[in-house]
Amino acid sequence: MKAMVLEKYGSPLKLKEVPSPEPGEREILIKVSACGVCRTDLHIVDQELDGANLPLILGHQIVGKVEKLGRGANRFKVGERVGAPWLGNSCHTCEFCTSNRENLCDKPTFTGYTKNGGFAEYACVHEDYLLNIPDHYDDLHAAPLLCAGLIGYRALKLCEAKKSIGFYGFGSSAHLLIQVAINFGLDVYVFTRPGDEKKQKFALSMGAKWAGGSNQMPPILLDGTIIFAPTGDLYVSALKASKKGSKVISAGIHMSDIPSFPYSLLWGERSISSVANLTREDGKEFMEHVLKSPIECIISSFKLEDANEALDAIYKGSVDGSVVLTLQ
């Protein structure tokens, strides 16, 4: 099969012919039609995340059809459309897995990180972590739901904002989550890089109540904030913009160091936290939500062989919405 392969950290992916994978026990072979491109893929390329074994096929927002069933796999049928997210499997036995917190599993498998992913014509994923996708999304527009949508949704739940919420960064995840937050009755305040009027206009066009630079204060103090950009300084900015009793949640898997800040910013029962991966229940809830209240996925698509250009577009922030590789 054709695949874009990371052979060396910090180097461009290479288009190669590699053996097609064979599904193991309870695994499903997916014929990939689309795969979302995520900032996490950049973190892997730049070796900001440890644990990957090179050579590696990136990609963890996979949409495609079931091509073949591994031994014991019975959740899906050949030809059925499925989606594969970041969390590819868990041990099912640790204290986290046995308490419905498999997102914190001690021995997880991550698609496109610890196991080959969807920047290829075929990929294998454990059947327990595959998701059904609402029919009204085509493959390209469904792909961003599988990480950008899911992680944003989990962050929104953890934030527990009542009336207002702030987003620091307005990329793939935030442009989806703003629609969910508005559906939940929240006013959304968006912070971008200082001076990025293009992103601010995009946020306002998606329904933001206010949009400004991350160096600005919002017109009101916020009930909660979610940080999408991988910049530790933003924790301090978000705390300054937060009401007492509010939560600041980081939705990223990697972030630069958080600088020291005065205790007075945290006092008043404010809290800071992170989001780690997702649970199967998150996936089920989110897909049910977008089935009842559809959200618009704004995408820029690239061919598989143009995966390096897609990664560069995310690095530069040159596109609005989500970036997706197409194999159709």
N, C-alpha and C positions, 0 to 999 in steps of 0.2 A: 504494500500500500504506500501511498504518498504521505509524508509527514514532515512537519517543520520541527527540527530537532535542535535542542540546546546542547551543544557539545562542550562549551567552555563558558564559565561565568563571565559576564561583561561583553560577550561576543554576540553578533547577530545569529539568529536561528538559521539553520541550513535546510533546504528542501532535499529530502532524501527518499529513496526507496527502502523500506524496512519491512520485515516480516509482519503480516497481520497477526494480531493477538488471538489467542484461543481462550474462550471463557473457562474459568476454573469452577470449583464447586459453588453453586448458587450464584454464579456470575452470569451476566448477559452481555453478549456482543452487540454493540450498537453500530449501525451504519450511520455515520455522522453526516448531518445535512447543514448544521450551523453550530458555531461555538463562539460564545462571547469572549471578549478580551478584557482583562481586569487589571487594575493597578497591582494586584497581588502577583500577577505574572511578571510585572516589572521588578517587584521586590525579589522574586526568585532569580531573574536574570542578573540582577545587580548583587546577588549573594547577601541580601539583607535578611533573608530567611535561611536558617541552617537546616540540614537534614535531607536535601535533595540528592539523589544519586544520578550523576550524569553518565551517559547521555540521557536526556529527558524530553518527553513530549509534553508541553504545557497544555493548559486549557481545562477549565472546570465549570463551564456553563454550556453543557452539551445538549443539543437537541438532535434526535434522529429516530430511526426505526429499529426495532428489535430484529436482528439478523439471525441470531443463533442463541440457544439456551444451553447453559452449562448444566452439569449434573445436579439434580435437585432443585433447579430453578423452576418456579411455577406461578409467579405473581403476574407475569405478562406473557403475551402470545407473540409469535413471530409476525412481524408486520405492524405491530402496535407502536404508536409514537410515544416516546418517553423523554424525560429530561433528567440529566445527571448534574448534581450540584458539587460544591467543594468537598464536603464530608462524604467520603466514598465508602467507609465502613468503620465499625467500632468493635471492641473486643466482646461486648455483650455481657461481661462478667465483673468488671471493676465496680467500685462503689458509685461511680457516676453513671455508668450504663444501667445499673440496676435501680437507679432512682430517677430514671427518665431525663438524665442530663448527659446523654451520649456526646453532646457537643464538647464536653470536658474529658472525654475518654482518655485513659492513660496510654493506650496503644492504638491510636486512630490511623486510618488510611485516608490520605487526601488525594483526590483526583487532580492530575496535572502537577503534582508536587512530590509525593512519596510513591506515586504510581502514575504511569503514562496517562495522559489526558486526551483532549479532543482536538488538538491542532493536527488532525490526521483524518484519514478516511474511515477508520474504525477505532473503537475504544471499548474496553471491558470495564463494567462496573457491577458491584454487588447489588442484587435485586432489592435488598432491603432499603437502599437509599435512592432508588429511582423514583421519580415523581410523575404523576399524570399532569398533563398540561391542558388548560382550557382550549377548546376547539377554535375559539374566535381569534387566537393568536397564530399567525403563520410561524414557521420555524425561526426565521431571522429575528422577528420581534419577540418571540418567546425566550430566546437565549438569555437576555439580560435579567429576566425574572429569577434565574437560578442562582445568582449570587448577589448582584446589585440589588435586586428586589428583596431577596430573602434576608440578607444581612441587615439591610435597612429596616425591614419589618421587625426583626428581633431587637434592633437598637431602639426603635420607636416604642415597643412594648416595655423594654427596660426603663426607658426614660420617664414614663408615667406622667407626661405633661398633660395638664388639664385644659388650658385655654390657648397658650402660646408656646411656640417651640422655635429654637434657632438652629440653623444648619451652617456649619463652617465648611465651606467647599460646596461646589454645585456641579458635580460630574454625573457619572452613570447612575450611581445609587440615589443621590439626592433628587435627581429629576424624576425618578419613579416615586420616591418616598413622599415628595411634596404632595403628590396627588392622593396618596393614602392618608396622609395627615389631614388634608383638607376634607377628605371623606369622613374622617373622624371628628370633624368640627374644629380643628385647630387653626389658628393664625400662624403662618410660617414667616420667619424673618431669616433672610439669607445673607451670609457673609462670604465674600470672594477675596481673591488677592486684591490688595489696594490698587485702585485705578482700572480694574478689569470691568469696564462698562459693558462689554459684550456679554459676559456671563451674568452681570446684574440685570441687564435687559431680558436675557433668556429666563432668569428666575422670575422676574415680574410677569413675563408672558405665560409662565406656568402657574401663576396664581399667588406668588409671594406677596405678603402684605407690605414688605419693605425689603430692599436689597442695598447693601453697601459694602465697604471694604472691611477686612478683618481688623483693621486698626481703628474702626469706628464703634461707637456705642449705639445700640438700637434705641428707638424712641421710647421703649418701655423695657423694664426688666422682665426676663423670660422665665416661664415655668420649667423649662428644661432645654438642654441643647445637645446636639449630636455633632461630633467632629468627624468629618469624612477625610479631610486632608491629613497627610502623615507628618504633621508639624507639631512638636510638643509644646511650642510657645502658645498654641491656640487654647490649651487648657487654661492658661492664665487669663486670656481674653474672654473665654467662655464663662469663667467664674465671675469675672467683673460684670458680665452682662446678665447674671442669673439672680433670681429671687432667692430669699431664704427658703430652705427646704427643697430646693430643686436639685436635679441630677444632671451631671455632664457625662455623656457617654461617648467613648471613642469607638467608631465602627470599623476601624482599620486593623489589620493584622500586624502592621509594623508602623512605628512612629519614632521620630527623632526624640532625643532626651527631653524630658519635661524640666524646665528650669525651676529653681527655687522660687517660692512666692510666700508672701506673708500669711500667717494663719488666719488673719481677719477675712481673707477671701473665702476660706473654707468654712469658717465659723457660721453659725446660723443653720446648722444641719444641712448645708450643701454637701454633695458627695461627688466623687469622680470614680468612673468605672470603665471597663472595656467590654466589648462583645467578642465572644469566641465561637466561631463556626455557627452551627445551627442544629436544631433537633428535627427529627422527623415530624414531630407535631407542628413545629414552625412551618415546615414545608406544606403540610396539609392545610393549616389555617390560612396561609398566605394564598395558596392556589384557590381556596374556597372564596377568599375575599375578592380576588381579581376576577373570579367567575361572576360574582354578584355585582361588583362595582369595578368594571374594567378600567384599567389605566393605560395611558398611551406611552409606548416605548419609542422614543425618537432614536434612530440608529444611523450610523455610518457603516456601510458594509465594505469589506475588503476580501479579495480572493485569498485562499489558503496560502499561496506562494507569496503573497504580499503581507504576511504576518508581521514582518519587521516594520513596515510602514504603519501598520495598525498600532503596534506598541509605541512607536515614535509619536503618533497622534495623541495617545494618552499622556505620554511624558510631557509633551508641549501644551496639552490642554487646548488643542487647535480645533476640536470638534465639540459640538453640543450633544448631550445625551450619551448613548452607549456605542461602543465599537464592537462589531461582530464579523467573524470570518464566515464566509459562505463556501460550501462545498457542493452546492447544487449545480 
